[in-house]
Each structure stands twice: as C-alpha cells, then as structure tokens.
Amino acid sequence: MLASSVPLDQKGTDMQFSKLSLIIICSSISTVLFAQQPLLNVDDHGVVIDGYDPVGYFTDKKATPGSAEFQSKYNGLIYYFTSSDHKSLFDSNPSKYEVQFGGFCAYAVSQGHVSPINPNFCVVQKDDKGVDRLICQHNQKASDLWNKNPNGLLTDAYKYWPAVEKNGGKQIPIKGVEHFYINLDENGLANQGYDVVAYHSDNKAVRGDVKFTEWFHGAKYLFTSKEHQELFRNNPRQYLPQYGGFCAYAMSLGKVRPVNPEIFSIEGGRLMLQHTKEAYDLFYKDVQNNIVKADTKWPGVEKKKAGQKVKFDKPAK
C-alpha cells in the first residue's frame, strides 16, 4: 500500500476546506432555490397589461394595444408598444413608465390582496413625491372606490405591497380587517369552501374550486366558476352569509355556533346558515322574530370578538 504524498496535517486542512466549500456551495444553491419570486400579473408569454402600451397612458392619455413587434423586458415583465418611438421612450427610462404592483389591481393591493386588471382602467397618478406612476384597476367599481381616496389608497397600496407579494397575493391583515369576526377555518377559508353565490343563483350548496378564489375582509371564498367569482367581487355583501357565517338560530340566542353549509335558506335575499336540522326547524318556528333577534345581537357579538380566533360557544340549553 502506497503512502500518501500529502502530509497528514495538510490532508486534514484540505478536507476541512472541502467541507466548508461544499457548505458554501449548498448554501448558495439553497438561497437561489428558495429566493422570493416576484409576484407578476402576466399572460402565458410573460406580457403585462394584456399587451397594452404603457407609454401611451402617459403620452396619449388613453389605453392602446401594443404590438409584439415592439417590445421590451423590464423587472421580469414584457411590455408591448405601439411604435418604435414609444419603445425608445420606455427603454430610456423604464422606471418612469413601468406599471405598479406587478401589474395587479391597485385598489385590491390597497385592501391587502391581488386581483387582475382591465387595461381600460389604467391611469397615470402622482405618488406622494409628485412622481407620475402608472396604476391599473380591476373594473369600474374598483376604479370608483379608488377615486374616493386616490392619494390615501395609493399610500396604502405601497405600504401593503411587499407583504402581499411575499404572501403570494393572498389576503394579509390590514387596517380595518380586525373589526370583523368571521367563521373561518385555520387556513382562513370561509364557509368550508362552499360557493356563497350558488346559494342565491342556484339555490344549492356547492363546493367551490380553488381556481376561483376571492378574499374579502381577510376571509378566503371559493367559487364554482369565474362568473360566480366576478359576481361576488362586484358586490360581496350581497352574497355573504349573515352573522359572519355562524349559525343563524344560535345567533338569535346570542350564541356563536358552527354551521353545516348544506343547511341553509335565503330570507329577503340574505343567506342564513344553520348548525343542524334541529336548529333550522327552531329558526323557522318564528323566523321573522328570530331574524330580528339575531340582527339585534350580532353587532354586539362581532364588536366583542372582532379580530379574535374563532371559538364556538357551548350549545344553548
């Protein structure tokens, strides 16, 4: 057996160096693999604003579809332009023309989550430093809500965006959400994933699909279709279950109890959920009076428990 030509002390040093190098390499790979990915609202080709020209909002004050013939990439987003002149303007100062919040709805971000946009609702607005910024909204309603307080909501959107992006676009706690008390599971899912719109439109209890998810007041709602998701997004309060999604009969007694999403009724356009068939029957022995009782008791219950983790009361005797 041949003796090693490397001194023992040096061999030990070399082994330690190799181990250290391996740790550094693995650590670097791990950093790359688990680095936070930017949250971007792009199509299958990586194009933002549905291919509309960002420069046009500044120069022409209108929404104009761009062309793949004139395109540039900046901060992971591909932008289309209507002309080589617009492309040149963008390339000379891309931060001036880039869309804010990864191309997502600015109003939604100001509420702590993301929503898609409609290029016809993109405008140029000055930020708190007086710099013109391109912001987009989801639809007319989002635009109207935004315009009630554009400066304050833009400030909120910039404040919340880093956390929204880090959370993958899902609802984050924001100022105001702590005032609500909603029947949620440990993952923030409301109504056990049943589509709240389907109760109204189809008179059925149907489980939603994660492909159609909407966040409201810190709660996650699932829907069976894009149409139902849009209906909810445009007027969520029309479809929300009453009393935070807790048992309506129990609330008439001032109690917070769970529900079976398949035991429900619509009263005056309002969704009432019940815990059991027995609770349903008791509720309907004097439905109008029980609704008045529940309506009277719920504000005080919500105020007392708002922002707390869901904890059910013991059954009423």
Sine and cosine of phi, psi and omega as CSV:
sin_phi,cos_phi,sin_psi,cos_psi,sin_omega,cos_omega
0.00,0.00,0.78,-0.63,-0.07,-1.00
-0.98,0.18,0.64,-0.77,0.05,-1.00
-0.98,0.22,0.51,-0.86,0.02,-1.00
-0.95,0.32,0.64,-0.77,0.02,-1.00
-1.00,0.09,-0.06,1.00,0.00,-1.00
-0.99,-0.17,0.80,-0.60,0.02,-1.00
-0.82,0.57,0.53,-0.85,-0.07,-1.00
-0.84,0.54,-0.71,0.70,-0.03,-1.00
-0.88,0.47,-0.64,0.76,-0.01,-1.00
-0.93,0.37,-0.60,0.80,0.03,-1.00
-0.87,0.49,-0.68,0.74,0.00,-1.00
-0.89,0.45,-0.66,0.75,0.01,-1.00
-0.90,0.44,-0.66,0.75,0.00,-1.00
-0.90,0.44,-0.65,0.76,0.00,-1.00
-0.90,0.43,-0.67,0.74,0.02,-1.00
-0.89,0.45,-0.64,0.77,0.01,-1.00
-0.90,0.44,-0.65,0.76,0.00,-1.00
-0.90,0.44,-0.67,0.74,0.02,-1.00
-0.89,0.46,-0.68,0.73,0.00,-1.00
-0.89,0.45,-0.65,0.76,0.01,-1.00
-0.89,0.46,-0.66,0.75,-0.01,-1.00
-0.90,0.44,-0.66,0.75,0.02,-1.00
-0.89,0.46,-0.69,0.72,-0.02,-1.00
-0.90,0.43,-0.68,0.73,0.00,-1.00
-0.89,0.45,-0.73,0.68,0.00,-1.00
-0.88,0.47,-0.64,0.77,0.00,-1.00
-0.90,0.45,-0.64,0.76,0.00,-1.00
-0.91,0.42,-0.69,0.73,0.02,-1.00
-0.88,0.47,-0.68,0.74,0.00,-1.00
-0.88,0.47,-0.65,0.76,0.01,-1.00
-0.88,0.47,-0.66,0.75,0.01,-1.00
-0.91,0.40,-0.71,0.71,-0.07,-1.00
-0.91,0.40,-0.59,0.81,-0.11,-0.99
-0.96,-0.30,0.24,0.97,0.05,-1.00
-0.91,0.42,0.57,-0.82,0.00,-1.00
-0.90,0.43,0.84,-0.54,0.04,-1.00
-0.99,0.11,0.67,-0.74,0.03,-1.00
-0.91,0.42,0.53,-0.85,0.00,-1.00
-1.00,-0.09,0.93,-0.38,-0.12,-0.99
-0.80,-0.59,0.68,-0.74,0.03,-1.00
-0.99,-0.13,1.00,0.06,-0.06,-1.00
-0.79,-0.61,0.29,-0.96,0.07,-1.00
-1.00,0.09,-0.16,-0.99,-0.07,-1.00
-0.90,0.44,-0.28,0.96,0.00,-1.00
-0.97,-0.23,0.09,1.00,0.02,-1.00
0.99,0.10,0.23,0.97,-0.05,-1.00
-1.00,0.02,0.69,-0.72,-0.04,-1.00
-0.98,-0.20,0.28,-0.96,0.01,-1.00
0.82,0.58,0.52,0.85,0.01,-1.00
0.82,0.57,0.47,0.88,0.05,-1.00
1.00,0.10,0.14,0.99,0.01,-1.00
-0.98,0.19,0.49,-0.87,-0.08,-1.00
-0.97,0.24,0.91,-0.42,0.00,-1.00
-0.92,0.39,-0.54,0.84,-0.03,-1.00
-0.92,0.38,-0.56,0.83,-0.02,-1.00
-0.85,0.52,-0.51,0.86,0.02,-1.00
-0.91,0.41,-0.48,0.87,0.00,-1.00
-1.00,0.08,-0.73,0.68,-0.12,-0.99
-1.00,0.08,-0.61,0.80,-0.09,-1.00
-0.94,-0.34,-0.11,0.99,0.01,-1.00
0.84,0.54,0.58,0.82,0.03,-1.00
-0.43,-0.90,0.28,-0.96,0.01,-1.00
-1.00,0.05,0.83,-0.56,-0.02,-1.00
-0.71,-0.71,0.81,-0.58,0.04,-1.00
-0.88,0.47,0.73,-0.69,0.06,-1.00
-1.00,0.04,-0.12,-0.99,-0.02,-1.00
-0.76,-0.65,0.59,-0.81,0.04,-1.00
-0.90,0.43,-0.28,0.96,0.02,-1.00
-0.91,0.42,-0.52,0.85,0.00,-1.00
-0.87,-0.50,0.98,-0.22,-0.05,-1.00
-0.60,-0.80,0.45,-0.90,0.05,-1.00
-0.60,-0.80,0.43,-0.90,0.03,-1.00
-0.90,-0.44,0.72,-0.70,0.00,-1.00
-0.50,-0.87,0.77,-0.64,0.00,-1.00
0.79,0.62,0.64,0.77,0.07,-1.00
0.99,0.12,-0.02,1.00,-0.04,-1.00
-0.94,-0.35,0.67,-0.75,0.09,-1.00
-0.99,-0.16,0.80,-0.60,0.01,-1.00
-0.94,-0.35,0.65,-0.76,0.11,-0.99
-0.97,-0.24,0.50,-0.86,-0.01,-1.00
-0.76,-0.65,0.31,-0.95,0.00,-1.00
-1.00,0.09,-0.29,0.96,-0.06,-1.00
-0.39,-0.92,0.23,-0.97,0.06,-1.00
-0.92,0.39,-0.50,0.87,0.02,-1.00
-0.90,0.43,-0.68,0.73,0.03,-1.00
-0.92,0.39,-0.61,0.80,0.05,-1.00
-0.89,0.45,-0.67,0.75,0.00,-1.00
-0.90,0.43,-0.65,0.76,0.04,-1.00
-0.87,0.48,-0.70,0.71,0.01,-1.00
-0.89,0.45,-0.74,0.67,-0.06,-1.00
-0.89,0.45,-0.47,0.88,-0.02,-1.00
-0.97,0.24,-0.38,0.92,-0.02,-1.00
-0.36,-0.93,0.93,0.37,-0.11,-0.99
-0.88,0.48,-0.55,0.84,-0.02,-1.00
-0.91,0.42,-0.37,0.93,0.02,-1.00
-0.95,0.31,-0.58,0.81,-0.15,-0.99
-0.96,-0.27,-0.17,0.99,-0.09,-1.00
-0.89,0.45,0.54,-0.84,0.05,-1.00
-0.97,0.24,0.57,-0.82,-0.05,-1.00
-1.00,0.08,0.37,-0.93,0.12,-0.99
0.86,0.52,0.65,0.76,0.08,-1.00
0.89,0.45,0.26,0.96,-0.01,-1.00
1.00,0.04,0.17,0.98,0.02,-1.00
-1.00,-0.05,0.23,-0.97,-0.01,-1.00
-0.87,0.48,0.84,-0.55,-0.03,-1.00
-0.91,0.41,-0.63,0.78,0.00,-1.00
-0.89,0.45,-0.69,0.72,0.01,-1.00
-0.86,0.51,-0.68,0.73,0.01,-1.00
-0.89,0.46,-0.61,0.79,0.02,-1.00
-0.92,0.39,-0.28,0.96,0.06,-1.00
-0.98,-0.20,0.09,1.00,0.13,-0.99
1.00,-0.06,0.32,0.95,0.03,-1.00
-0.42,-0.91,-0.09,-1.00,0.01,-1.00
-0.89,-0.46,0.41,-0.91,0.12,-0.99
-0.55,-0.84,0.39,-0.92,0.04,-1.00
-0.94,0.35,0.03,-1.00,-0.04,-1.00
-0.78,-0.62,0.29,-0.96,0.16,-0.99
-0.91,-0.42,0.87,-0.49,-0.07,-1.00
-0.84,0.55,-0.36,0.93,0.02,-1.00
-0.97,0.24,-0.11,0.99,0.03,-1.00
-0.89,-0.45,0.60,0.80,0.11,-0.99
-0.97,-0.24,0.68,-0.73,-0.01,-1.00
-0.63,-0.77,0.26,-0.97,0.09,-1.00
-0.98,-0.18,0.82,-0.58,-0.04,-1.00
-0.71,-0.71,0.61,-0.79,0.02,-1.00
-0.97,0.22,0.66,-0.75,0.09,-1.00
-1.00,0.10,-0.12,-0.99,-0.08,-1.00
-0.94,0.34,-0.14,0.99,0.06,-1.00
-0.98,-0.21,0.08,1.00,0.02,-1.00
0.99,0.13,0.26,0.97,-0.01,-1.00
-0.99,-0.10,0.73,-0.69,0.02,-1.00
-0.93,0.37,0.74,-0.67,0.00,-1.00
-0.76,-0.65,0.60,-0.80,0.05,-1.00
-1.00,0.00,0.89,-0.46,0.03,-1.00
-0.82,-0.58,0.51,-0.86,-0.04,-1.00
-0.80,-0.59,0.44,-0.90,0.02,-1.00
-0.84,-0.55,0.26,-0.97,-0.05,-1.00
-0.96,0.27,-0.70,0.72,-0.06,-1.00
-0.30,-0.95,-0.13,-0.99,-0.04,-1.00
-0.88,0.47,-0.65,0.76,-0.02,-1.00
-0.90,0.44,-0.70,0.71,0.03,-1.00
-0.88,0.47,-0.63,0.77,0.03,-1.00
-0.90,0.43,-0.68,0.74,0.00,-1.00
-0.90,0.43,-0.68,0.73,0.02,-1.00
-0.90,0.44,-0.65,0.76,0.02,-1.00
-0.88,0.48,-0.70,0.72,-0.10,-1.00
-0.94,0.34,-0.16,0.99,0.10,-1.00
-0.95,0.32,-0.44,0.90,-0.02,-1.00
-0.39,-0.92,0.89,0.46,-0.12,-0.99
-0.87,0.49,-0.65,0.76,-0.04,-1.00
-0.94,0.33,-0.70,0.72,0.00,-1.00
-0.91,0.40,-0.65,0.76,-0.02,-1.00
-0.95,0.32,-0.54,0.84,0.06,-1.00
-0.91,0.40,-0.65,0.76,0.07,-1.00
-0.87,0.49,-0.69,0.72,0.03,-1.00
-0.89,0.45,-0.67,0.74,-0.03,-1.00
-0.88,0.48,-0.69,0.72,0.03,-1.00
-0.91,0.41,-0.57,0.82,0.00,-1.00
-0.93,0.37,-0.66,0.76,-0.10,-1.00
-1.00,0.05,-0.37,0.93,-0.15,-0.99
-0.82,0.57,-0.72,0.69,0.00,-1.00
-0.84,0.55,-0.67,0.75,0.00,-1.00
-0.95,0.32,-0.62,0.78,0.04,-1.00
-0.88,0.47,-0.70,0.72,0.01,-1.00
-0.89,0.45,-0.70,0.71,0.01,-1.00
-0.89,0.45,-0.52,0.86,-0.03,-1.00
-1.00,0.00,0.22,0.98,0.06,-1.00
0.94,0.34,0.38,0.93,0.02,-1.00
1.00,0.03,-0.12,0.99,0.01,-1.00
-0.97,0.26,0.37,-0.93,-0.05,-1.00
-0.83,0.56,0.74,-0.68,0.12,-0.99
-0.93,-0.37,0.37,-0.93,0.06,-1.00
-0.90,0.44,0.77,-0.64,0.05,-1.00
-0.75,-0.67,0.22,-0.98,0.02,-1.00
-0.87,0.49,0.81,-0.59,-0.01,-1.00
0.92,-0.39,-0.60,0.80,-0.02,-1.00
-0.90,0.44,-0.49,0.87,-0.04,-1.00
-0.93,0.38,-0.12,0.99,0.00,-1.00
-1.00,0.02,0.02,1.00,-0.06,-1.00
-0.90,-0.43,0.46,-0.89,0.05,-1.00
-0.77,-0.64,0.94,-0.35,-0.16,-0.99
-0.80,-0.61,0.62,-0.79,-0.01,-1.00
-0.96,0.28,1.00,-0.03,-0.06,-1.00
-0.89,-0.45,0.45,-0.89,0.16,-0.99
-1.00,0.08,-0.07,-1.00,-0.10,-1.00
-0.92,0.40,-0.29,0.96,0.02,-1.00
-0.99,-0.15,0.15,0.99,0.01,-1.00
0.99,0.13,0.20,0.98,-0.03,-1.00
-0.99,0.13,0.79,-0.61,0.01,-1.00
-1.00,-0.05,0.51,-0.86,0.11,-0.99
0.82,0.57,0.49,0.87,0.05,-1.00
0.81,0.58,0.44,0.90,0.06,-1.00
1.00,0.08,0.08,1.00,0.03,-1.00
-0.98,0.20,0.61,-0.80,-0.04,-1.00
-0.95,0.31,0.93,-0.37,-0.06,-1.00
-0.95,0.31,-0.38,0.93,0.03,-1.00
-0.96,0.26,-0.58,0.81,-0.05,-1.00
-0.87,0.49,-0.52,0.85,0.05,-1.00
-0.85,0.52,-0.65,0.76,-0.06,-1.00
-0.99,0.15,-0.71,0.71,-0.11,-0.99
-0.99,0.15,-0.56,0.83,-0.09,-1.00
-0.88,-0.47,-0.06,1.00,-0.06,-1.00
0.80,0.60,0.65,0.76,-0.02,-1.00
-0.66,-0.75,0.47,-0.88,0.14,-0.99
-0.99,-0.11,0.93,-0.38,-0.09,-1.00
-0.75,-0.67,0.72,-0.69,0.05,-1.00
-0.94,0.35,0.65,-0.76,0.03,-1.00
-0.99,0.10,0.01,-1.00,-0.04,-1.00
-0.86,-0.51,0.67,-0.74,-0.03,-1.00
-0.88,0.47,-0.29,0.96,0.05,-1.00
-0.92,0.40,-0.39,0.92,-0.02,-1.00
-0.86,-0.51,0.99,0.10,-0.11,-0.99
-0.90,-0.43,0.66,-0.75,0.06,-1.00
-0.68,-0.73,0.61,-0.79,0.03,-1.00
-0.94,-0.33,0.69,-0.73,0.04,-1.00
-0.50,-0.86,0.80,-0.60,-0.02,-1.00
0.80,0.60,0.62,0.78,0.05,-1.00
0.98,0.19,0.10,1.00,-0.02,-1.00
-0.93,-0.36,0.57,-0.82,-0.02,-1.00
-0.98,-0.19,0.81,-0.58,0.00,-1.00
-0.89,-0.46,0.65,-0.76,0.03,-1.00
-0.93,-0.36,0.51,-0.86,-0.05,-1.00
-0.74,-0.68,0.33,-0.94,-0.03,-1.00
-1.00,0.09,-0.25,0.97,-0.04,-1.00
-0.42,-0.91,0.28,-0.96,0.07,-1.00
-0.90,0.45,-0.58,0.82,0.01,-1.00
-0.88,0.48,-0.71,0.70,0.02,-1.00
-0.91,0.41,-0.62,0.78,0.04,-1.00
-0.87,0.49,-0.68,0.73,0.00,-1.00
-0.92,0.39,-0.65,0.76,0.03,-1.00
-0.86,0.51,-0.70,0.72,0.02,-1.00
-0.91,0.42,-0.70,0.71,-0.06,-1.00
-0.88,0.48,-0.59,0.81,-0.04,-1.00
-0.97,0.23,-0.41,0.91,0.00,-1.00
-0.39,-0.92,0.94,0.34,-0.10,-0.99
-0.86,0.51,-0.61,0.79,-0.07,-1.00
-0.90,0.43,-0.37,0.93,0.04,-1.00
-0.92,0.39,-0.46,0.89,-0.12,-0.99
-0.93,-0.36,-0.22,0.98,-0.05,-1.00
-0.88,0.48,0.64,-0.77,0.13,-0.99
-0.91,0.42,0.54,-0.84,-0.04,-1.00
-0.95,0.31,0.38,-0.92,0.11,-0.99
0.85,0.53,0.66,0.75,0.06,-1.00
0.93,0.37,0.21,0.98,-0.02,-1.00
1.00,0.08,0.21,0.98,0.07,-1.00
-1.00,-0.02,0.20,-0.98,-0.05,-1.00
-0.86,0.52,0.82,-0.57,-0.06,-1.00
-0.92,0.40,-0.67,0.74,-0.01,-1.00
-0.91,0.42,-0.69,0.73,0.02,-1.00
-0.87,0.49,-0.60,0.80,0.00,-1.00
-0.92,0.39,-0.49,0.87,0.06,-1.00
-0.90,0.43,-0.33,0.94,0.07,-1.00
-0.98,-0.18,0.06,1.00,-0.02,-1.00
0.98,0.21,0.37,0.93,-0.04,-1.00
-0.94,-0.35,0.53,-0.85,0.08,-1.00
-0.97,-0.23,0.94,-0.35,-0.06,-1.00
-0.76,-0.65,0.42,-0.91,0.01,-1.00
-0.94,0.35,0.05,-1.00,0.00,-1.00
-0.73,-0.69,0.34,-0.94,0.25,-0.97
-0.97,-0.26,0.93,-0.36,-0.11,-0.99
-0.87,0.50,-0.24,0.97,-0.01,-1.00
-1.00,-0.04,-0.03,1.00,0.07,-1.00
-0.94,-0.33,0.98,-0.20,-0.15,-0.99
-0.53,-0.85,0.17,-0.99,0.15,-0.99
-0.37,-0.93,0.35,-0.94,0.07,-1.00
-0.92,-0.39,0.86,-0.50,0.00,-1.00
-0.85,-0.53,0.92,-0.39,0.00,-1.00
0.86,0.51,0.58,0.81,-0.01,-1.00
0.98,0.19,0.12,0.99,-0.03,-1.00
-0.95,-0.32,0.72,-0.70,-0.02,-1.00
-0.99,0.11,0.87,-0.49,0.04,-1.00
-0.93,-0.36,0.82,-0.58,0.04,-1.00
-0.95,-0.32,0.51,-0.86,-0.02,-1.00
-0.79,-0.62,0.38,-0.93,-0.02,-1.00
-0.97,0.22,-0.70,0.72,-0.04,-1.00
-0.60,-0.80,0.15,-0.99,0.09,-1.00
-0.90,0.45,-0.56,0.83,0.04,-1.00
-0.89,0.45,-0.69,0.73,0.03,-1.00
-0.89,0.45,-0.64,0.77,0.04,-1.00
-0.86,0.51,-0.75,0.67,-0.03,-1.00
-0.90,0.43,-0.66,0.75,0.02,-1.00
-0.91,0.42,-0.62,0.78,0.02,-1.00
-0.88,0.48,-0.65,0.76,-0.07,-1.00
-1.00,0.03,0.04,1.00,0.14,-0.99
-0.93,0.36,-0.48,0.88,0.03,-1.00
-0.45,-0.90,0.90,0.43,-0.21,-0.98
-0.85,0.52,-0.73,0.68,-0.06,-1.00
-0.91,0.42,-0.66,0.75,0.03,-1.00
-0.92,0.39,-0.62,0.79,0.02,-1.00
-0.93,0.37,-0.56,0.83,0.06,-1.00
-0.92,0.40,-0.69,0.73,0.04,-1.00
-0.87,0.50,-0.69,0.72,0.02,-1.00
-0.88,0.47,-0.72,0.70,-0.02,-1.00
-0.91,0.42,-0.66,0.75,0.03,-1.00
-0.88,0.47,-0.56,0.83,-0.02,-1.00
-0.96,0.28,-0.64,0.76,-0.09,-1.00
-0.99,0.14,-0.52,0.86,-0.13,-0.99
-0.87,0.50,-0.72,0.70,-0.02,-1.00
-0.82,0.57,-0.66,0.75,0.02,-1.00
-0.93,0.37,-0.62,0.78,0.03,-1.00
-0.90,0.43,-0.72,0.69,-0.02,-1.00
-0.90,0.44,-0.68,0.73,0.00,-1.00
-0.87,0.49,-0.64,0.77,-0.03,-1.00
-0.94,0.33,-0.61,0.79,-0.13,-0.99
-0.97,-0.25,-0.07,1.00,-0.08,-1.00
-0.79,0.61,0.70,-0.72,0.04,-1.00
0.99,0.15,-0.11,0.99,-0.02,-1.00
-1.00,0.00,0.34,-0.94,0.11,-0.99
-0.93,0.36,0.59,-0.81,-0.05,-1.00
-0.88,0.47,0.79,-0.62,0.07,-1.00
-0.63,-0.77,0.86,-0.50,-0.08,-1.00
-0.99,0.13,0.57,-0.82,0.11,-0.99
-0.97,0.25,0.32,-0.95,0.10,-0.99
-0.94,0.33,0.48,-0.88,-0.01,-1.00
-0.82,0.57,0.61,-0.79,0.06,-1.00
-0.95,0.32,0.63,-0.78,0.01,-1.00
-1.00,-0.06,0.00,0.00,0.00,0.00
